[in-house]
Amino acid sequence: MSLTGSPFTRAKKPLKSDMNVVPYIDVMLVLLVIFMVTTPMITAGLTVDLPKAVSDPLSSSKEPPAIVTVEANGKLSVRFGEGKDHSVTQDGLHDELTQALTKNPQLLVLVNGSKQVPYGDVVTLMATLQSSGLPQVGLMTEPPSTTPRK
């Protein structure tokens, strides 16, 4: 008797050489969900109060503001009141501003910089000013020119 016609025999299927990608898709979906949940938590930034309209020049107050200048090459200088500019480092600026805040808690600091200053240098400076505990920081600008753009 032959077993080839037996109802209990299985036909052999050919081997598949395709890779099963379902587990990889599952892992990718899990990673996507993790990144979507964690991305809003790692966003960092500085709090800046932007003006709502064209601003007016500063009104004269009893205490003149301190002016921190950042040059195109990244060097910093500071001037308190009517004094002269003197060069400082980031740490030295932090120390000087902390001392000045003990004398005048309402000290206004203005940041002066040229157009060629990299944005990263300005952000680093603003972070130093914020860590010094300043209540208010302003940015010095020039009024827009009245000549039309081409």
Buried (B, 14 or more C-beta within 10 A) or exposed (E): EEEEEEEEEEEEEEEEEEEEEEEEEEEEEEEEEEEEEEEEEEEEEEEEEEEEEEEEEEEEEEEBBBBBBBBEEEEBBBBBEEEEBEEBEEEEBBEBBEEBBEEEEEBBBBBBBEEEBEEEBBEBBBEBBEEBEBEEBBBEEEEEEEEEEE
